[in-house]
Amino acid sequence: MIIYGKNINLRTVEIDDAEFVFNMRQNQNRAKYLTKITGTVESQREWIKNYKQREKEGKEYYFVIESKDGEKLGLVRMYDFRDDSFCWGSWIIKEDAPKTTAIESALQIYEFGFFTLGFKRSHFDVRKGNDRVIAFHLRFGAKIVGEDELNYYFNFEKSDYEKIRIKYIKYLR
């Protein structure tokens, strides 16, 4: 599956992406606030094989963020689907990616989650200390609804997205 955007596309991860996924998740600077992964490229391949079944069942989506010419720029996941809410995260973007990659990939996730899949809200967590990402979500209108030792927990309503979307429409078209 491919979600087409203005300057980037999101396409579902394939087994051939295992090395890219593994290397991105091993990057100490970029993956600092993500759950640590262990194993090898081969174990990543196995994880992707298992994920593809969850994707087929519509339970989860793992995307490679790509430029229009197919350069791999990052990764983002949608998972933990609840009645009317989806979680997204594992969001990691290469250091040399175009500046608009983050905003465009977030918008594409919300467009897909709210308008294609029909969810009414998004829930997600961000590790404490990940100040740039926390600020990003707050600017978008997401609300902190809880916290623990490690994370802030956010909710973001479709109705709030529909309001902020107008401000960011230039990144969608």
C-alpha positions as CSV (number, residue, x, y, z in Angstrom):
1,M,0.0,0.0,0.0
2,I,1.2,3.5,-0.8
3,I,-0.1,6.8,0.6
4,Y,0.8,9.5,-1.8
5,G,1.7,12.9,-0.5
6,K,3.0,16.2,-1.9
7,N,6.7,15.6,-1.5
8,I,6.8,12.2,0.1
9,N,5.0,8.9,0.1
10,L,4.3,6.4,2.8
11,R,4.5,2.8,1.7
12,T,4.1,-0.3,3.8
13,V,7.3,-1.9,4.9
14,E,8.4,-5.0,3.0
15,I,10.8,-7.8,4.0
16,D,13.5,-6.2,1.8
17,D,13.4,-3.2,4.1
18,A,14.7,-5.1,7.1
19,E,18.3,-3.8,6.8
20,F,17.0,-0.2,6.5
21,V,14.7,-0.6,9.5
22,F,17.4,-2.3,11.6
23,N,19.9,0.4,10.8
24,M,17.5,3.2,11.6
25,R,16.5,1.6,14.9
26,Q,20.2,1.1,15.8
27,N,21.0,4.8,15.1
28,Q,21.8,6.1,18.6
29,N,21.0,9.8,17.7
30,R,17.7,9.1,15.8
31,A,16.3,6.2,17.9
32,K,17.3,7.6,21.3
33,Y,13.7,7.9,22.5
34,L,12.3,4.7,20.8
35,T,12.1,1.3,22.4
36,K,15.5,-0.4,21.9
37,I,15.6,-3.3,19.5
38,T,17.8,-6.3,19.8
39,G,18.9,-9.0,17.4
40,T,20.1,-8.9,13.8
41,V,18.9,-7.9,10.4
42,E,17.6,-11.5,10.1
43,S,15.5,-11.1,13.2
44,Q,14.1,-7.9,11.8
45,R,13.1,-9.8,8.7
46,E,11.3,-12.3,10.8
47,W,9.5,-9.4,12.7
48,I,8.4,-7.9,9.4
49,K,7.1,-11.3,8.2
50,N,4.9,-11.5,11.3
51,Y,3.9,-7.8,11.0
52,K,2.7,-8.4,7.4
53,Q,0.0,-10.7,8.7
54,R,-1.2,-8.0,11.1
55,E,-1.2,-5.6,8.2
56,K,-3.2,-8.0,6.1
57,E,-5.8,-8.2,9.0
58,G,-5.9,-4.3,9.2
59,K,-4.5,-4.3,12.7
60,E,-1.3,-2.4,12.1
61,Y,0.6,-0.4,9.5
62,Y,4.3,0.1,9.3
63,F,5.4,2.6,6.7
64,V,8.7,3.6,5.1
65,I,8.7,7.3,4.5
66,E,10.1,7.9,1.0
67,S,10.9,10.8,-1.3
68,K,9.1,10.9,-4.6
69,D,12.2,9.3,-6.2
70,G,12.2,6.4,-3.8
71,E,14.9,7.5,-1.3
72,K,14.1,6.0,2.1
73,L,13.8,8.9,4.6
74,G,12.3,7.3,7.7
75,L,9.8,5.1,9.3
76,V,6.4,5.4,11.1
77,R,3.9,3.0,12.6
78,M,0.2,2.9,13.3
79,Y,-0.9,0.2,15.8
80,D,-2.9,-0.4,19.0
81,F,-6.2,0.2,17.2
82,R,-9.1,0.6,19.7
83,D,-12.8,1.2,19.0
84,D,-12.4,4.8,17.7
85,S,-8.7,5.5,18.3
86,F,-5.4,4.6,16.8
87,C,-1.9,4.9,18.1
88,W,1.1,6.0,16.0
89,G,4.8,6.2,16.8
90,S,8.1,4.5,16.1
91,W,8.5,7.7,14.1
92,I,12.1,8.1,13.0
93,I,13.5,10.3,10.3
94,K,17.0,10.4,8.8
95,E,19.1,13.4,9.7
96,D,19.5,14.5,6.1
97,A,15.9,14.2,5.2
98,P,14.2,17.4,3.8
99,K,12.9,19.7,6.6
100,T,9.2,19.1,5.6
101,T,9.5,15.3,6.0
102,A,8.3,15.3,9.7
103,I,5.2,17.5,9.1
104,E,4.2,15.8,5.9
105,S,4.5,12.3,7.4
106,A,2.5,13.3,10.4
107,L,-0.2,14.8,8.2
108,Q,-0.3,11.7,6.1
109,I,-0.7,9.5,9.2
110,Y,-3.6,11.7,10.4
111,E,-5.2,11.8,7.0
112,F,-5.1,8.0,6.7
113,G,-6.2,7.4,10.3
114,F,-9.0,9.9,10.4
115,F,-10.3,9.9,6.9
116,T,-9.4,6.5,5.4
117,L,-9.7,4.3,8.4
118,G,-12.4,6.4,10.1
119,F,-11.0,6.8,13.6
120,K,-12.2,9.7,15.7
121,R,-9.0,10.2,17.8
122,S,-5.4,9.3,18.1
123,H,-3.6,8.3,21.3
124,F,0.2,8.1,21.6
125,D,3.0,8.5,24.0
126,V,6.2,10.4,23.8
127,R,9.3,9.8,26.0
128,K,10.1,12.5,28.4
129,G,13.1,14.5,27.3
130,N,12.1,14.3,23.6
131,D,11.3,18.0,23.7
132,R,11.1,18.6,20.0
133,V,8.5,15.9,19.4
134,I,6.5,16.9,22.5
135,A,6.5,20.6,21.3
136,F,5.5,19.4,17.8
137,H,2.5,17.5,19.1
138,L,1.4,20.4,21.4
139,R,1.6,22.8,18.5
140,F,-0.6,20.5,16.5
141,G,-3.2,20.6,19.3
142,A,-2.7,17.2,21.0
143,K,-3.3,17.2,24.7
144,I,-1.3,15.5,27.4
145,V,-3.7,13.3,29.3
146,G,-1.3,11.5,31.6
147,E,2.3,10.7,32.4
148,D,4.4,8.2,34.1
149,E,8.2,7.9,34.8
150,L,9.1,7.5,31.2
151,N,6.3,9.0,29.0
152,Y,3.8,11.7,28.4
153,Y,0.5,10.3,27.1
154,F,-1.4,12.3,24.4
155,N,-4.8,12.3,22.8
156,F,-5.6,14.1,19.6
157,E,-9.2,14.4,18.4
158,K,-10.2,14.3,14.7
159,S,-12.1,17.6,15.3
160,D,-8.9,19.3,16.5
161,Y,-7.1,17.9,13.5
162,E,-9.7,19.3,11.1
163,K,-9.1,22.8,12.6
164,I,-5.3,22.7,12.5
165,R,-5.3,21.0,9.0
166,I,-6.3,24.3,7.4
167,K,-3.0,25.8,8.7
168,Y,-0.9,23.0,7.2
169,I,-2.8,22.3,4.0
170,K,0.1,23.5,1.9
171,Y,2.0,20.4,3.0
172,L,-0.8,18.1,1.7
173,R,-1.3,19.6,-1.8
